[in-house]
Amino acid sequence: MKIGMRTPSLKKMLKVRTTGKYKKRAMKTVNPLYGKKGMGLINNPKKTIYNKVYKKTTFSFWDLFK
């Protein structure tokens, strides 16, 4: 598990700001429960817990400027 600052990636940052929005809209039309709070814990608890801990133990480069 990583602790400290996450490595910034311009490629990933651009991808998440463009393709994610359309994918979310498409998935929402197919599955009305997609994106609801707590659904990650039901679908994949191991990944959800890992992501929760990762988010709390690391920080972004951009967090330094807030």
C-alpha positions as semicolon CSV with decimal commas, in nm:
position;residue;x (nm);y (nm);z (nm)
1;M;0,000;0,000;0,000
2;K;0,132;0,340;-0,096
3;I;0,168;0,615;0,163
4;G;0,238;0,975;0,067
5;M;0,197;1,169;-0,256
6;R;0,044;0,999;-0,560
7;T;0,244;1,032;-0,883
8;P;0,067;1,280;-1,113
9;S;-0,027;1,152;-1,459
10;L;-0,147;1,398;-1,724
11;K;-0,270;1,115;-1,947
12;K;-0,493;0,966;-1,676
13;M;-0,615;1,309;-1,568
14;L;-0,733;1,394;-1,921
15;K;-0,893;1,053;-1,973
16;V;-1,094;1,069;-1,652
17;R;-1,225;1,417;-1,736
18;T;-1,346;1,321;-2,085
19;T;-1,444;0,956;-2,129
20;G;-1,579;0,901;-1,778
21;K;-1,873;1,136;-1,818
22;Y;-2,014;0,955;-2,122
23;K;-1,953;0,610;-1,978
24;K;-2,140;0,708;-1,660
25;R;-2,437;0,836;-1,862
26;A;-2,454;0,514;-2,066
27;M;-2,426;0,290;-1,761
28;K;-2,690;0,493;-1,575
29;T;-2,945;0,433;-1,853
30;V;-2,880;0,056;-1,847
31;N;-2,859;0,012;-1,468
32;P;-3,050;0,260;-1,248
33;L;-2,844;0,157;-0,942
34;Y;-2,512;0,243;-1,112
35;G;-2,321;0,510;-0,923
36;K;-2,537;0,506;-0,612
37;K;-2,363;0,544;-0,279
38;G;-2,269;0,209;-0,122
39;M;-2,305;0,001;-0,440
40;G;-1,929;-0,055;-0,463
41;L;-1,929;-0,229;-0,127
42;I;-2,202;-0,466;-0,248
43;N;-2,045;-0,538;-0,588
44;N;-1,677;-0,569;-0,489
45;P;-1,605;-0,525;-0,117
46;K;-1,231;-0,603;-0,139
47;K;-1,170;-0,332;-0,399
48;T;-1,389;-0,082;-0,213
49;I;-1,198;-0,125;0,113
50;Y;-0,861;-0,103;-0,066
51;N;-0,963;0,220;-0,243
52;K;-1,093;0,371;0,082
53;V;-0,763;0,305;0,262
54;Y;-0,558;0,423;-0,040
55;K;-0,752;0,749;-0,057
56;K;-0,692;0,815;0,314
57;T;-0,317;0,731;0,311
58;T;-0,219;0,921;-0,004
59;F;-0,267;1,274;-0,134
60;S;-0,262;1,435;-0,476
61;F;-0,008;1,682;-0,610
62;W;-0,295;1,929;-0,651
63;D;-0,386;1,898;-0,281
64;L;-0,065;2,089;-0,203
65;F;-0,218;2,403;-0,354
66;K;-0,550;2,390;-0,167
